[in-house]
């Protein structure tokens, strides 16, 4: 692998010699780097950012650049990820005393983080998804990339999201050797589709049998999905209305780009009238699969098992394609019963070049999340 690292323009993408994973992503990268916030908000309603593209060998990575933007979705706002969203998530903790203590702590650190410009950040490999997947990047490339970004953005912290030791061990080691600090962000659930023993779990067997025998829904393959307004509606029902509006608010335009480029593989469940009642989109990179697009009609009776059917498809896909599966966070009990192994996910931040106020804030936040956040995430499987 070559070790060259450079910024590239969106108009250069189709003339570069790129790996297969990157080629599928070119239409999305072109749309991300279209040059203005209005264009980006037509992809993700609650994200305002500047996007750069970085070529590393035969890969191209999206890099987002922010200053404040405190109302951004958490995928593009460290403040939202560290304060706003966690305050909302405290409702899931069973202990009232712990909820009050953590809420008090978050309200205390919030103005400090704002004063320290916590959202002044360059986020590398930010696909605006809940789980970013990574191609191979060696230590030399990490060092070159870090040096380049320090020179271009001397007042910005440099951030990598969605790292875990099971699938990103070498990358994390390279980042640590380059001077990055790590802070836990959430607990995700992994399945090894290369040795898919999880399919023998009673819950998996039952879900796969239900998927094969269901008379309520008809499976719809990738090519049969064309109603992207309905896909957006189903995603919104689950990820926004049921979970949180701090999640990225993907638009039907973006979902069409993902579908048409085959950057994501979509699978749906149609009711007897032919209308989609459930959909899932899977994204694969470097032998790892994740499902950042999931939605279903939450008004349908729970006993129809729409979520179970969609997840059965994803678990089966990982096994059939012999891929590691990162099923992200949430629904912890559901995922454990189907063989999911909990792994802490981390963000890595480089701040050695920053003024003292910013550097101290990032270092203190990392220590706080390690000392308190990590144990809480493990204990309550958040």
Secondary structure as GFF3:
##gff-version 3
##sequence-region A 1 382
A	DSSP	beta_strand	5	8	.	.	.	ID=ss1
A	DSSP	three_ten_helix	10	15	.	.	.	ID=ss2
A	DSSP	alpha_helix	20	32	.	.	.	ID=ss3
A	DSSP	alpha_helix	37	41	.	.	.	ID=ss4
A	DSSP	beta_strand	50	56	.	.	.	ID=ss5
A	DSSP	beta_strand	59	66	.	.	.	ID=ss6
A	DSSP	three_ten_helix	74	76	.	.	.	ID=ss7
A	DSSP	alpha_helix	78	79	.	.	.	ID=ss8
A	DSSP	pi_helix	80	84	.	.	.	ID=ss9
A	DSSP	alpha_helix	85	89	.	.	.	ID=ss10
A	DSSP	three_ten_helix	90	92	.	.	.	ID=ss11
A	DSSP	alpha_helix	96	115	.	.	.	ID=ss12
A	DSSP	beta_strand	121	124	.	.	.	ID=ss13
A	DSSP	alpha_helix	139	152	.	.	.	ID=ss14
A	DSSP	beta_strand	157	163	.	.	.	ID=ss15
A	DSSP	alpha_helix	169	178	.	.	.	ID=ss16
A	DSSP	beta_strand	181	192	.	.	.	ID=ss17
A	DSSP	three_ten_helix	193	195	.	.	.	ID=ss18
A	DSSP	three_ten_helix	197	200	.	.	.	ID=ss19
A	DSSP	alpha_helix	202	213	.	.	.	ID=ss20
A	DSSP	beta_strand	218	220	.	.	.	ID=ss21
A	DSSP	three_ten_helix	222	224	.	.	.	ID=ss22
A	DSSP	alpha_helix	228	235	.	.	.	ID=ss23
A	DSSP	pi_helix	236	243	.	.	.	ID=ss24
A	DSSP	alpha_helix	252	261	.	.	.	ID=ss25
A	DSSP	beta_strand	264	270	.	.	.	ID=ss26
A	DSSP	beta_strand	276	285	.	.	.	ID=ss27
A	DSSP	beta_strand	288	296	.	.	.	ID=ss28
A	DSSP	three_ten_helix	302	304	.	.	.	ID=ss29
A	DSSP	alpha_helix	306	320	.	.	.	ID=ss30
A	DSSP	beta_strand	324	326	.	.	.	ID=ss31
A	DSSP	alpha_helix	332	337	.	.	.	ID=ss32
A	DSSP	beta_strand	341	350	.	.	.	ID=ss33
A	DSSP	alpha_helix	356	368	.	.	.	ID=ss34
A	DSSP	pi_helix	369	373	.	.	.	ID=ss35
A	DSSP	alpha_helix	374	380	.	.	.	ID=ss36
###
